[in-house]
């Protein structure tokens, strides 16, 4: 078991020290402007089911990759994150496709650029604790939700808050982007859709009877899944205020959920009662279910190989790698001594970073990239 981390006087001091450490490096269609809410739920449901029946696979996820056969015994890098709050229903970390890793520590936001190895402190003053952060696609903007209920849109280039979105009365602990649409869920069960091009106009739905703790838009950008402590998962469309379908679970809340990148049909959920479920959202039933050894805190799909990574809490605090959709356990990684709150994939889709309540980030090399068809073709030309 790793030794407990040392205490530090200031978060800033730690990240300044990280820049000088050796080995601190990484291997690494907009919505229509005039969209409106339709009153026709039936047509939306039929369209949704028809789309799922086609079993469409997104071509961008069909590249050939292989997983590393033997899982690593320990992370190749560990970074201290003093000030990271142990909040089971907040989402305070994300690694975007441009290599920018954002994390909320106390009332500060730190950005680590994996290409330049620079660590920056967001200079804007924040007077409330954070509830969630979410990068806007491949953009310099990041959404920051506060426990007071407001959501700020911050521009890293100008170091200024460009928009302040209102509407929530309680803590919005989860965010999800869909092009220019920002969806947020709060502890009072409400789900808000903000079009950031017209921030004064948004769609509000009473999504759940209890708090919303997980949100995710599907790869097509047409449907959003929400999970709640009311033990249900709901599938939404922008065409209606009513859910297209409700997946009723026997779990004690749905802490995390993620759409499969291999098919728009499947959705994976994790709960505090140690269950991971793979849902067929068309049939509204569980395809595969696994009871793990610890509460499930986060889920992450490998976009290269059909594998799922899960982060866990008490009692084991482990990281597990599963084959999908069978949920056959491939291996277990143990290095954290408190619950694994978050996990994310590196820009090159080979590394996974896990963030724990023990106030540390652990970097794992779990997947390897095969040679592209173009490089193989070039090799054949050389042989000729």
ABEGO torsion letter per residue (X at the ends): XBBBBBBBABAAAAAAAAAABBGBBBAXXBBBAABBBBABAAAAAAAAAAAAAAGBBBAAAABBBBBBABBBABBABBBBBBGBBBBAABBABBBBAAGBBBBBBEABBBBBBAAAGBBBBBABBBABBBABBBBBEBBABBBBBBAAGBBBBBBAAAGBBABBBBGBABBBABBBBBEABBBBBBAAGBBBBBBAABAABBBBBBABABBBABBBBBAAGABBBBBBAAGBBBBBBAABABBABBBBBABBEBABBBBBAABAABBBBBBAAGBBBBBBAAAGBBABBBBBABBBABBBBBAABBBBBBBBBOAAGBBBBBBOAAGBBAEBBBABABBBABBBBBAAGABBBBBBAAGBBBBBBABBBBBBAAAAAAAAAAAX
